[in-house]
């Protein structure tokens, strides 16, 4: 049974919530972050990307950056921008984007559930990215960014959450990109205990987004356990900040690809080679082509859109990883024809989240790339099937929107 418990969140006082809330640290670079915080001294980016408050050229992973993050977090608390709740609470976090709603429960997940695979993963993590967040969490003594978890929903939990949504929220604001963010506080001890009990019955949790943040939080917990050999498991460092969503409320967007060149092929040679594994035809629409079903792809080349359909026998329908469209494209086209063996490191390929639209693919091809592929989105069922099988998705398989904002909830480790 997976554990999900209430906690005493360090969070903005209502008048500061919209100013503090910020996009996750890993969706922008330092220069973009500096632009985002102009005129806003309260943005959580001053904590999540503290290099923006240090001289230009400061090494991103220097001691000064982590110390500045901890200093800023402490200052926010001292100045009353952030304040801790006096009793453990759950928090309801609703986001509405383009009319679609996703509502999750904010609380703390158990490190041991991650270690024992009751919190299931589907991605590999990179050591350098983990090391950065380990130092950030350890130096700040807090989980500053929530992990995006999902579970197979349960109606009684939904009923409790929906009842609370009829009450007055503690935060209610719209960000510059038009996404509505609303938060309610559940401070009733009996209701919190009931929610924890119900969630313990739903089975496993799944990481939707935030594998690096999650692994880093777990590694900090392991460090604290070594430093405190008499720990009993109830200490806050044994838990990490998460938002838990019913899977059926979430939507994965397409994660598209652009490639620098045809690997020495002419257009005609390229089309001929890919025809071994794909049916190639002109796109059945005017303008950009977005695939309508699994195992179909859009190809943009030489100012034209094509529809590619994977041929029978080019993938194993019964293998949850092999049947993914990202796997089919990689195995039958990107590797053998374009010589892109490792998409995580090859500089000839780039990835564009579906939130940017297919026009961004056309723009990149006109500027610095030669061809683009539009993808049909990976499904939540795909994600959970792969996690259940203890398998790993290829890189850049999923793109979730809207992104969970940072700064609305902070979990202190002691």
N, C-alpha and C positions, 0 to 999 in steps of 0.2 A: 504494500500500500504506500503510495507516494504521499509525502507530507507537504502541506501548504498552510502556513500559519500567519496570523496577524502580527504586526510589529509597530513600534513607535517611530513613525516616519519623521525625519527632518525634512521639512518642506516649506515652500514660500508662504508668507502671510498673503491673504487674498489680493491685496493691492499690488503685490509684486509678481504674482504668478505669471502673467502674460509676458512680463519683461524678463523673468528668469528663464522660462522655458526655451529650449534650444534644440535644434536638430542633433542627432547623435554625432559624436566626434569623428566618426570614420566615413562620413559622407561628404566631407569637404577637406581641402588642404588648409595650411596655415594662412596663406594669403587671402583665401575666400573667407575664412573665419574672421580675419581682421576687418574685412568689409562688413560682414554681418553684424559685428558688435559696435560699429560706429554710432556714437550717440547713445549707447546703452551700456552703462557700467554694471548692470545687474545680470547680463546674459550669463547663462551657465557655461558658455564657452570659455569664460575666464578661468573656469575650473577644469573643464574637460580638455581644453587646448590652451593651457596656461602659457605656452610659448608666445602667444600673442601679446602678453604683457611684458615681455623681455626684449632686449635689443635684437634687431634684425640679424639673422645669421646664427642665432643661438642654436646649438645642437639640440634636436628635438628630444633626444633621450638623455640629456644631461641632468645631473642632480638638481640644478637650479629650476628646471621645468617642473619636476615633481614637488619640490619644496614650495614653489610658487602656487601650485594647485592647492596644496594643503593650507597655505597661508590665506588664499582667497576664500576657501571654504570656511575656514575659521572666522574670517572677517565678516562674511555674509551672516554667519550665525551671531556674532557679537553685535553687529549693527541691526539685528532684528529683521533682516531680509528673509532669513530662514529661521524656523522655530520648530522644535520637536513636540510631537503629541505626547500627552502625559500618560496615556494608556495605549496598549496595543490595539491597532485598528486594521481592518481591511479597507481598501479604497476601490471604488468603481471608476474606471477610466473609459470614457466613450469618445470615439473619434468619428466624425462624419466627413467623408470626402466624396464629392460629386454625387451626393444623395445616398451613398452607401455607408451604413453604420457598422462599426465593430466595437464591441464593448467587452472589456476584460476586467478581471479582478486582480488588484495589486496586493501582493503579499510577499512572503519569503518562502523559497523552496529549500529543501534539505540537501546539503553537500553529499551526504551518504547516498541519497537517491540518485545523484549523478554518478557517483563512484560505482554503485551497484546496478547501473543501467535501468533504473526505473524512470529516469529522465533520459529519453532516447535521443541519440545524435544521428545526423546524416551527412556531416561534413568533416573533413580533416581541418586541423588548425595549424597555423604557422608559428614556429617557436619565437620569431622576432616580435610578432604581434602580441603573442601571449605575454612575453617579457615586459612589454610596454605597459599593458594593463595591470599586470601583477604589481609592478612598482607604483602605479597610480593608485590602485586600491589600497596597497599596504601603506603608502605614505599618507594618503588622505584618511586612512582608517575607516573607510566607508565604501560601499558599493554605490557608485554615482550614476550608473546607467542600468536600466532594467533589461532583463533577458526576456525575449519574446517567446513564450511557451504556449502550446495549445493542447487540448485534450478532446476526447470524444464526448460531446456535450451530455448534460443531464438536466432534465426539465425542471426538477425541484430547485436546482441552483439558479437557473434562469428566472424562475418565479420570484425568488428572493431579490435578485438583482433588479428585476423590472419593477418591483414594488418600491425599492429605494429610489429608482429613477423618477418617481413621481414627486419626490421631495425636493427641497431647495439645494442646489449644488453649492460646493465651496469654491469651485473655480468654473468659469464659463467664458471662454474667449475664442476668437477666430484668429489664426495666424495669417501672415501676409500671403501665403499661398492658398488661402481660402478654406483651410481645414478647421472645422469646429472641434474644440477640445473641452470636455466637461468632466468634472470630478465630483463624486459624492463620497462622504466619509461614513463608514460603518463602525460605530464605536460601541454598539451594544454587545456586551460580552457573550450573551447567550446566542445571538445571531452569528457572531464570529465563530463560536464553538460548533454551531450547527453546520456552517459552511465548511469548516475544516473537516468535520466528520463526513459530510457528503463528498467532498473532494477526495478523501481517502478511499472512496469506493469506486471511483471512475476508472481505475487502472493506471496505466502509465501516462506520463507527460511527455511531450515531444518539443524539442527545440525547433522553433520555426526560424528564428533569426537571432544572432548573437552568440555563436559558438565560441568565439575568442573571449568575449566578456565572461561567458559562463566558465570556460576552462580556467581563466585567470582567477575568478572568484574562488573556485575550488582549490587552486594551488595556494592561494593566500590562506585559506582555511587549513590546509595541510601544514603550512609553515607555522601558523599559530598553534596548532596542535603539538607540533614538536617543541615549541617554546613553552607550552603549558601542558606537560605530560599528565597532569592530574585533571584534565578537562573532563566534564561529564556529559557533553553533547548538547547542553541547553544554552551554552554561550552563543552570543550573536554571531561570532565568526564561523559557526557551523551552518549558517544559512546565508542565502544570497537573494538579492532583490529581483523580482520577476513580475511580469504581467501575464496572467493565464486566461486564454481565450478559448471558447468552444470552437472547434475546428471548422464547423459548418458556417461560421460567421466570417471566415477569412477568405481573402482572394489573393492568389498569386498572379502577378503580372508576367508578361513575357520578358525574357532576358536575351536581347538580340546581339548579333555579332557583326563586326566589320573587320575586313582583312585588307592588308596593305597592297598585295599583289597577287598575280595568278601563278606564282612559282615558275615563271618562265614559259607558261603556256599562252598561246593565243586564245582569244575568246572562243573560237571554233573548236580548238583542241580541248579546252576546258569543258565545254558543253558535251562534247563527245565522250570524254572520260567519265563525267558524272552520270551519264546516261546508263552506265552499267548497273548502278545501284538505285537510280532515281528515274522516274518518269518526268520528263522535262516538257513543259508547255508554257505558252504565253499566259500571263496572269489573266484570270477571267474577270477583270474589272479595269476601269480606268483609274490611274493613279496608283498609290502604294498598295501592296497586297499584304494583308494580314491573314495568316493561315486560319482556317475555320474548324479544323479537326486535327487530332493527333496524327503524327507521322507525315504531315505536310509542312512545307517550308516555303517562305518567300525568298527569292534571289533577286537582288538589284545589281545589275551589271550593264555598263555602257548605256546608261539612261533608260533602261528597260526593266520591267518587273516580270519575273517568271514564277511559276508555281512548280515546286518539286514535290513528288510523292515517293516515299520510300517503297521499294519493291519488296514483295514477299520473299522471305528467305534472307534478307539482309540484316535481320535482328531477331532475337529470341523473345517472342511475346510473353513467355512464361518467366523470364528473368526480369525482376523489377528495375534493375539498373540498365540492362541492355536495351529494354524497350523504350527508355526515355528518349525523347527527341534530341536532347543535347548529346546523348551517347551515339545515336544513329548518325548524326551529322559529323561528330568527331571521328567515329570509327570508319565511316564510308566515304568521307569527303575531306575533312580538314587534315587528317593525318596522311592518308595515302596519296592525295592529289595535290594538296597545298603544302604538305610537309610541315604542318604545325603539330608537333608531337606532344608538347606540354603547354596547354593554353594558359597556365598560371604564370609561365615565365617567358613565353615567346612574345617578343615585341612587335611582331607583325599582326597580332590580333588584338582587338579591343572589344569591350562589352558595354552595351547601352541598355539601361533599364527601360522597361516599357512605358514608364511615366513620361519619358522624353518624347514619345511618339515616333512614328516611322519617318516623319520629316527629318528627324535628326540623323537617321541612317543615310538619307539622300544627301544631306548637307555634308556629312563626313566623307562620303564617296566623292563629292565634288571638290573637297578640300585636300584630304590627305590619305584617303583609302581608295581601293579600286573596286571592291565589291562588298555587299552586305547581305546578311541573312536575317529575315524576320522569323520568329519562332512562335509556335503554339505554346501557351503557358503550361508549365509543370503543374500538376494538380496536388491538392492536399492528400488525396488518397495515395498518390505516388510517393510523396514524402513519408507518410506513415508506414507504407508497405516496406520501403527501403529501410527505415529505422527499425521496424519490427524484425527484419531479416538480418539486422546488424551489418548492413552494407553501407557503402558510402556513395553519395551522389557525386557526379563530376562537378568540377568548379563552375561557378556562375550558372547554376541551374534554376534558382528561384529569386524573385524580386518581389518583396512585400511592400505594399503601400496601404495606408499611410504609415510613415515611420513613427515609432514611439518617441515622444519628446523626452529629453533629459532635463533634470532639474526640478521636476514636479514632485519626485519622491526620492529620498536618499536613505539608505540603510546604513546606520552606523554599526561598526563591528564590536563596539563595547559601550 
